[in-house]
Structures are given as C-alpha cells and as structure tokens.
Amino acid sequence: MAKPTDRRGFVAKSGAAASIMIVKPETAFTYQANSALTLGVIGVGNRGSYVAGSIFAKNEFLKVVAFADVYEDKRKAAAEKFSGARVFKNHNDLLAASDIDAVYIATPAYLHPEHFEVAVDAKKHIFMEKPAGVDAPGCHRVLRAARKADPSKRISVDLQQRYGKDYRKAYEVVKSGQLGGIRQVRAAWMGGGPPIKVGHAESEEKVRNWFFYRNLSGDILIEQDCHNIDVVNWFTGRHPIRVSGYGSRQVRQYGDIFDNLSCTFQYEDGLIFSYCANQFGNGPAWSDVSETFLCEKGSVNVSRRGYTIFRTGQTPETVTTKYDITMDAVNEFIDGARTGKIENAAFHAAESTLTAVMALEACVKGDVMTWDRVREV
C-alpha cells in the first residue's frame, strides 16, 4: 500500500509511470494514420458544443460524426451545428457504434466517472472534460477504469495548461533548475462565474444548473480550481500531504456552493502553496487566474495569457499567449490518437482532482485534511 506521503507509490499503483508511450499507428488503428479520426460527442451543452464545434471540428484530421445528449433542445441545436452527424439520446448507444474512433465527454462533472468507465469499456480514444469526479469515490472509479484501459487508446483530460505551448515553456524554465529550487507557490482564480440557466422545466433545474450544486459539480474548488491545482502538482512533480482552508458565500444567492475561499497546502518537504479563489460575478473589474512559482534565483508567473520570468537583477521576460490553449490540448489528442502517441492522462487528472477534494473537505469541515483521507486504500 502506498504511504499517504508517497506520490511515487500513488503513481506506481495507478500505473501512471507508463502513462506516455508510443505505439505503431497500425496498432492504434486498423487503417493508415492519414485517415480522419471520427468523433462522437457525449454532452452538447455550452462547453461541449463550443469545443466540439470550434476546435475539434476545425482540425482537418477529424470529423464529428455523432453526438448524444439527454435534452431535446441541446440535440436540436447540435444538429444544426454538426450537419449530417447522427443523433443519440443515450450515450451508450453512441458508444456502441463501431465506426466511432474517439469520444469527447463533456457531460456534467458528477457523470464523468460513469461515462469514462463505459467509454473505456467501449475501447474508444477518450478526451474528457475535467474534473475526474466530484468526490474521492468518483476519482477512484476513474482510476480503476484507467488501469484496465486498452493500451493502444489515447486518454486525455482537458486540463489544458499541460498542453499549452507557453505553459510548457514556463515549465521547462522552472524544471531546468536555472532559477534554483521552488521555495513557495502562490496561485489564484479570482474572477466571475457562469450565468444561471433559465427557461427549462422545474424538474430539470438541478441538472441544467449542475455547476451551482456541490454534489453535482464538486463546488468551485473541484470543478474550476482543479486547473490551478493541476498546474502546481505538475510543476512540483508531487501532490501536497495536507491542507487547511475556509470558504464562504458573500454574494452568491443561488445554489449551495462557495463564492470565495482560501487554502494553504503543505508538501512533504515543507513547501507551502497558498491559494485563493472567488466567483463574484459582475463585481470588481479585476481578475487573477495564474500560478506563481517563487524560486531561489527568481520567479515565474504563468497563466493562459502567457508567462513572465523574473530573474534576480535582470529585466523581466514576458511572453504573451494570444489564443485559447484548449486548441493545443485538442490538436495533440487528435495527432496522438492518429499516430500512436498514447497517453493515459486519467492518472494525473485523478490525482489533481483528489487534491482539490482534500481542499474542499478542509473548507467545508473547517479542519486540516490530509492526503490519507482521500487516497485509495
């Protein structure tokens, strides 16, 4: 059994040590690598429709051939966007189609473990929205499914910073050691929140507005803030071992999730990671969605807008990102699935989501939470 503080134990148990591999294109597919990938979309709400229509469908090596959604209005809107694509109400019917190579799972967060599991069983390439789940049992369900996944299928999760070209450049600066070791971490997601959806039947209220309910979304710490937490786990190469925190509702009148919170994570070697987040809607016209790594000889601040390197005694170096880095994640997934560059990102996605679960429990219970409270036993 992995010790609570041992990330290498977690990685080995998960199988993540071999999460990046190369297989022959003919192993990944039964036809030539220059053939187009066929995609089925599970969930065509706002995010699913945007990513499938504006990013997936723009790649010349992919064709959206099917989609599924439980709601008629969503199916109707998607049918207009994806002309000629087959329409399903049930995701299992879509997954049963033998001519669909890959699936994009863009359903509400609480459904991710179930939908990921059946997609693995259907032996499809999988691109799934974050988070892995909304609680520890859901994350462990994803891990169990990931361990039995077909090794010739690519599994990616839309923690898109890991694929962003400029994020990777900032990562290489930190990992190269040229700034010395990381001595403190600060990250934040200070900004607005999603709009409340209206115009549907009362019986559909919670699912239509799933984001605003903790048991369906995992609160903002899991559904939204797992992005920052994943970047910190990635750059540090490990997860924290304990966390304390507080959350409250200062402006939010709807649902039962926090609208602001603050957490302090600690790593095994004493490294401290300070985190804060809010969703104050149309409140203060200021935002900060970024991660900052303070090192011995300088610091790096990185976000979806680019990064700045601060070297002691030198002028800061800034690189600006001018596009949606989801494109990098999607295009790498398509290329990898077609050419045999296989990864199983479910492992690090589950680890980062479990870190967020640990933090949420600390905020809800007002107590210090430790990794052994969320790890698989």
C-alpha positions as CSV (number, residue, x, y, z in Angstrom):
1,M,0.0,0.0,0.0
2,A,1.3,3.5,-0.8
3,K,2.1,5.7,2.2
4,P,0.0,8.8,2.4
5,T,3.0,11.0,1.6
6,D,4.4,8.9,-1.2
7,R,3.4,10.2,-4.6
8,R,5.7,7.6,-6.3
9,G,3.6,5.0,-4.6
10,F,0.4,6.6,-5.8
11,V,1.9,6.8,-9.4
12,A,3.1,3.2,-9.4
13,K,-0.2,1.9,-8.0
14,S,-2.1,3.9,-10.6
15,G,0.0,2.8,-13.5
16,A,0.9,6.4,-14.3
17,A,4.6,5.7,-14.6
18,A,4.0,4.4,-18.1
19,S,1.3,6.9,-19.0
20,I,3.2,8.2,-22.0
21,M,4.1,5.7,-24.7
22,I,4.4,5.3,-28.4
23,V,2.6,2.5,-30.3
24,K,2.7,1.9,-34.0
25,P,-0.1,3.7,-35.9
26,E,-1.3,0.4,-37.3
27,T,-1.7,-0.8,-33.7
28,A,-3.7,2.3,-32.7
29,F,-5.9,2.0,-35.8
30,T,-6.6,-0.6,-38.5
31,Y,-6.1,2.0,-41.3
32,Q,-3.5,4.5,-42.3
33,A,-2.5,7.3,-40.0
34,N,-3.5,9.9,-42.6
35,S,-7.2,8.9,-42.3
36,A,-9.5,11.2,-40.4
37,L,-10.4,10.4,-36.8
38,T,-14.2,10.0,-36.3
39,L,-15.5,11.6,-33.1
40,G,-18.7,11.2,-31.0
41,V,-19.6,13.9,-28.5
42,I,-21.3,13.0,-25.3
43,G,-22.9,16.1,-23.9
44,V,-23.5,19.1,-26.2
45,G,-24.1,21.8,-23.7
46,N,-22.2,25.1,-23.7
47,R,-18.7,23.7,-23.3
48,G,-19.2,20.5,-25.3
49,S,-20.8,22.4,-28.2
50,Y,-18.0,25.1,-28.2
51,V,-15.0,22.7,-28.0
52,A,-16.5,20.2,-30.5
53,G,-17.7,22.8,-33.0
54,S,-15.0,25.5,-32.7
55,I,-11.9,23.4,-32.0
56,F,-12.4,19.6,-32.8
57,A,-14.3,20.2,-36.0
58,K,-11.7,22.7,-37.2
59,N,-9.0,20.1,-37.3
60,E,-8.6,18.6,-40.8
61,F,-7.9,15.2,-39.4
62,L,-11.1,14.8,-37.5
63,K,-14.8,14.6,-38.3
64,V,-17.6,14.9,-35.8
65,V,-20.0,12.1,-36.8
66,A,-22.3,11.7,-33.8
67,F,-23.4,13.3,-30.6
68,A,-25.6,12.4,-27.6
69,D,-27.5,14.5,-25.1
70,V,-30.4,13.8,-22.8
71,Y,-32.1,17.2,-23.6
72,E,-34.0,17.7,-26.8
73,D,-33.2,21.4,-27.1
74,K,-29.5,20.6,-26.9
75,R,-29.8,17.9,-29.5
76,K,-31.7,20.2,-31.9
77,A,-29.1,23.0,-31.5
78,A,-26.2,20.5,-32.1
79,A,-27.9,19.0,-35.2
80,E,-27.8,22.5,-36.8
81,K,-24.1,22.8,-35.9
82,F,-23.0,19.3,-36.9
83,S,-24.7,18.7,-40.2
84,G,-25.0,15.1,-41.0
85,A,-24.0,13.8,-37.6
86,R,-26.0,11.0,-36.1
87,V,-28.1,12.0,-33.1
88,F,-28.4,9.9,-29.9
89,K,-30.3,10.5,-26.7
90,N,-28.4,7.8,-24.8
91,H,-24.6,7.8,-24.6
92,N,-24.4,4.0,-24.5
93,D,-26.0,3.9,-28.0
94,L,-23.3,6.2,-29.3
95,L,-20.5,4.2,-27.7
96,A,-21.9,1.0,-29.3
97,A,-21.2,2.4,-32.8
98,S,-18.2,0.6,-34.2
99,D,-17.3,3.4,-36.7
100,I,-16.7,6.0,-33.9
101,D,-13.0,6.1,-33.1
102,A,-13.0,8.6,-30.3
103,V,-15.4,10.2,-27.8
104,Y,-15.4,13.6,-26.2
105,I,-17.0,13.5,-22.8
106,A,-18.5,16.9,-21.9
107,T,-21.2,16.0,-19.5
108,P,-21.7,17.5,-16.0
109,A,-18.8,16.7,-13.7
110,Y,-20.7,14.2,-11.5
111,L,-21.3,12.0,-14.5
112,H,-17.6,11.8,-15.6
113,P,-16.7,8.6,-13.7
114,E,-19.6,6.7,-15.1
115,H,-19.2,8.0,-18.6
116,F,-15.4,7.5,-18.5
117,E,-15.8,3.9,-17.4
118,V,-18.2,2.9,-20.2
119,A,-16.0,4.7,-22.8
120,V,-13.1,2.7,-21.6
121,D,-15.1,-0.5,-21.9
122,A,-16.1,0.5,-25.4
123,K,-12.4,0.8,-26.3
124,K,-12.5,4.3,-27.6
125,H,-9.9,7.0,-27.6
126,I,-11.1,9.4,-24.9
127,F,-10.9,13.2,-24.4
128,M,-12.8,14.1,-21.2
129,E,-13.5,17.4,-19.6
130,K,-12.1,18.0,-16.1
131,P,-12.5,17.2,-13.2
132,A,-12.1,13.4,-12.9
133,G,-15.0,13.3,-10.5
134,V,-16.7,15.4,-7.7
135,D,-15.6,13.3,-4.8
136,A,-13.0,10.7,-3.8
137,P,-15.1,7.6,-4.7
138,G,-15.6,9.1,-8.2
139,C,-11.9,9.7,-8.7
140,H,-11.1,6.2,-7.6
141,R,-13.7,4.8,-10.0
142,V,-11.9,6.7,-12.8
143,L,-8.5,5.3,-11.6
144,R,-9.9,1.7,-11.7
145,A,-11.2,2.2,-15.2
146,A,-7.9,3.8,-16.3
147,R,-5.9,0.8,-15.2
148,K,-7.9,-1.5,-17.4
149,A,-7.9,0.8,-20.5
150,D,-6.8,-0.5,-23.8
151,P,-3.1,0.5,-24.0
152,S,-3.5,1.4,-27.7
153,K,-6.1,4.1,-26.9
154,R,-5.2,7.6,-26.0
155,I,-6.9,9.1,-23.0
156,S,-6.6,12.9,-22.5
157,V,-8.3,15.2,-20.0
158,D,-9.0,18.8,-20.6
159,L,-6.6,20.2,-18.0
160,Q,-5.4,22.3,-21.0
161,Q,-2.5,24.1,-19.3
162,R,-0.5,20.8,-19.5
163,Y,-0.7,21.1,-23.3
164,G,-0.4,24.8,-23.8
165,K,2.8,25.6,-25.7
166,D,3.7,28.6,-23.5
167,Y,2.8,26.7,-20.3
168,R,5.3,24.1,-21.3
169,K,8.0,26.7,-21.9
170,A,7.4,28.1,-18.5
171,Y,7.5,24.6,-17.0
172,E,10.9,23.9,-18.7
173,V,12.3,27.1,-17.2
174,V,11.3,26.0,-13.7
175,K,12.3,22.4,-14.1
176,S,15.7,23.2,-15.7
177,G,16.9,24.5,-12.3
178,Q,18.2,27.8,-13.8
179,L,16.1,29.6,-11.2
180,G,17.0,27.2,-8.4
181,G,14.5,25.2,-6.5
182,I,10.9,26.1,-5.9
183,R,10.6,27.7,-2.4
184,Q,7.0,28.9,-2.4
185,V,3.9,28.7,-4.6
186,R,1.0,31.1,-5.0
187,A,-2.0,30.6,-7.3
188,A,-5.4,32.1,-7.7
189,W,-8.7,32.1,-9.7
190,M,-10.2,35.4,-8.9
191,G,-13.0,36.3,-11.3
192,G,-16.6,35.8,-12.4
193,G,-18.8,32.8,-12.5
194,P,-21.1,31.2,-15.0
195,P,-24.6,32.5,-15.7
196,I,-27.7,30.8,-14.2
197,K,-29.7,29.0,-16.9
198,V,-33.4,29.6,-17.2
199,G,-36.3,28.6,-19.4
200,H,-36.4,24.9,-18.5
201,A,-38.8,22.6,-16.6
202,E,-38.6,22.8,-12.8
203,S,-37.8,19.0,-12.8
204,E,-34.6,19.7,-14.7
205,E,-33.4,22.6,-12.6
206,K,-30.5,21.0,-10.7
207,V,-29.1,19.2,-13.7
208,R,-29.4,22.2,-16.0
209,N,-27.6,24.3,-13.4
210,W,-25.4,21.5,-12.1
211,F,-22.5,23.8,-11.6
212,F,-24.1,25.5,-8.7
213,Y,-24.7,22.4,-6.6
214,R,-21.8,20.8,-4.7
215,N,-22.9,17.2,-5.1
216,L,-23.1,17.7,-8.9
217,S,-20.0,19.9,-9.5
218,G,-17.7,19.4,-6.6
219,D,-18.0,23.2,-5.8
220,I,-15.7,25.7,-7.4
221,L,-12.6,24.1,-5.8
222,I,-13.1,20.9,-7.8
223,E,-14.9,22.0,-11.0
224,Q,-13.0,25.2,-11.6
225,D,-9.9,25.4,-9.3
226,C,-8.6,21.9,-10.2
227,H,-7.0,23.7,-13.1
228,N,-4.6,25.7,-10.8
229,I,-4.1,22.8,-8.6
230,D,-3.1,20.5,-11.5
231,V,-0.6,23.1,-12.7
232,V,1.0,23.2,-9.2
233,N,1.1,19.4,-9.0
234,W,2.6,19.3,-12.5
235,F,5.4,21.9,-11.8
236,T,6.3,20.5,-8.4
237,G,6.0,16.9,-9.5
238,R,4.0,15.8,-6.5
239,H,0.8,16.3,-4.5
240,P,0.6,18.1,-1.1
241,I,0.1,16.0,2.0
242,R,-2.2,18.3,4.0
243,V,-4.3,21.4,3.6
244,S,-6.3,23.8,5.7
245,G,-8.8,26.3,4.4
246,Y,-12.0,28.3,4.6
247,G,-14.8,29.1,2.2
248,S,-18.0,31.2,2.4
249,R,-20.8,32.8,0.4
250,Q,-20.5,36.6,0.3
251,V,-22.5,37.5,-2.8
252,R,-24.0,34.2,-4.2
253,Q,-27.7,33.8,-3.6
254,Y,-28.3,30.7,-5.7
255,G,-27.3,27.0,-5.2
256,D,-25.1,25.8,-2.3
257,I,-21.5,26.3,-3.5
258,F,-18.9,28.7,-2.2
259,D,-18.3,32.0,-4.0
260,N,-14.9,32.6,-2.3
261,L,-12.3,30.6,-0.5
262,S,-8.7,30.4,0.7
263,C,-6.5,27.4,1.2
264,T,-3.0,26.6,2.4
265,F,-1.4,23.4,1.1
266,Q,1.8,21.9,2.5
267,Y,4.1,19.4,0.8
268,E,6.2,16.7,2.4
269,D,9.4,18.8,2.3
270,G,7.7,21.8,3.9
271,L,6.9,23.7,0.6
272,I,3.9,25.9,1.1
273,F,1.3,26.6,-1.6
274,S,-1.1,29.5,-0.9
275,Y,-4.4,29.5,-2.9
276,C,-7.4,31.8,-3.2
277,A,-10.4,31.9,-5.5
278,N,-13.7,33.7,-5.9
279,Q,-16.7,34.0,-8.2
280,F,-18.1,37.4,-7.5
281,G,-19.9,37.6,-10.8
282,N,-20.0,41.1,-12.2
283,G,-18.3,42.5,-9.1
284,P,-14.8,44.2,-9.1
285,A,-13.4,44.7,-12.5
286,W,-10.2,42.8,-11.7
287,S,-9.2,39.2,-12.0
288,D,-6.2,37.0,-11.5
289,V,-6.1,33.5,-12.8
290,S,-2.5,32.3,-12.6
291,E,0.2,30.4,-10.8
292,T,3.4,31.8,-9.4
293,F,6.5,29.8,-8.5
294,L,9.0,31.6,-6.3
295,C,12.4,30.0,-6.7
296,E,15.9,30.6,-5.2
297,K,17.1,32.9,-8.1
298,G,13.9,34.3,-9.5
299,S,10.2,33.6,-10.1
300,V,7.8,32.5,-12.8
301,N,4.2,33.7,-13.1
302,V,2.2,31.8,-15.7
303,S,-1.4,31.9,-17.0
304,R,-3.4,31.2,-20.1
305,R,-2.4,34.7,-21.2
306,G,1.3,33.9,-21.1
307,Y,4.1,34.0,-18.6
308,T,6.7,36.3,-17.1
309,I,10.1,35.2,-15.8
310,F,11.7,37.3,-13.1
311,R,15.4,36.8,-12.8
312,T,17.3,38.4,-9.9
313,G,18.9,41.6,-11.1
314,Q,17.5,41.3,-14.7
315,T,14.6,42.8,-16.6
316,P,11.5,40.6,-16.5
317,E,10.9,38.5,-19.7
318,T,7.3,38.3,-20.8
319,V,5.7,36.0,-23.4
320,T,2.1,36.6,-24.4
321,T,-0.3,33.8,-25.4
322,K,-3.0,35.1,-27.8
323,Y,-5.2,32.1,-28.4
324,D,-7.3,29.5,-26.5
325,I,-4.9,26.9,-25.3
326,T,-7.7,24.3,-25.5
327,M,-6.6,24.1,-29.1
328,D,-3.2,22.7,-28.1
329,A,-4.9,20.0,-25.9
330,V,-7.4,19.0,-28.7
331,N,-4.9,19.0,-31.5
332,E,-2.4,17.0,-29.6
333,F,-5.1,14.5,-28.7
334,I,-6.1,14.1,-32.4
335,D,-2.5,13.8,-33.5
336,G,-1.7,11.3,-30.8
337,A,-4.7,9.1,-31.4
338,R,-4.0,9.0,-35.1
339,T,-0.2,8.4,-35.0
340,G,0.1,6.2,-31.9
341,K,1.4,8.8,-29.4
342,I,-0.5,7.3,-26.5
343,E,-1.0,8.8,-23.0
344,N,-3.3,8.0,-20.1
345,A,-3.9,11.3,-18.5
346,A,-6.6,9.9,-16.2
347,F,-4.0,9.2,-13.6
348,H,-2.7,12.8,-13.1
349,A,-6.2,14.1,-13.6
350,A,-7.5,11.9,-10.7
351,E,-4.5,12.9,-8.6
352,S,-5.1,16.6,-9.0
353,T,-8.9,16.2,-8.5
354,L,-8.2,14.3,-5.3
355,T,-6.0,17.2,-4.2
356,A,-9.0,19.5,-4.8
357,V,-11.3,17.1,-3.0
358,M,-9.0,17.2,0.0
359,A,-9.1,21.0,0.0
360,L,-12.9,21.2,-0.3
361,E,-13.3,18.9,2.7
362,A,-10.9,21.1,4.7
363,C,-13.0,24.2,3.8
364,V,-16.4,22.5,4.5
365,K,-15.3,20.9,7.8
366,G,-13.1,23.7,9.0
367,D,-10.3,21.2,9.8
368,V,-6.9,20.2,8.5
369,M,-7.3,17.5,5.9
370,T,-4.6,15.0,4.9
371,W,-3.9,13.0,1.8
372,D,-4.6,9.7,3.5
373,R,-8.3,10.9,3.9
374,V,-8.8,10.9,0.1
375,R,-6.3,8.3,-1.2
376,E,-7.4,4.9,-2.3
377,V,-6.9,2.1,0.3
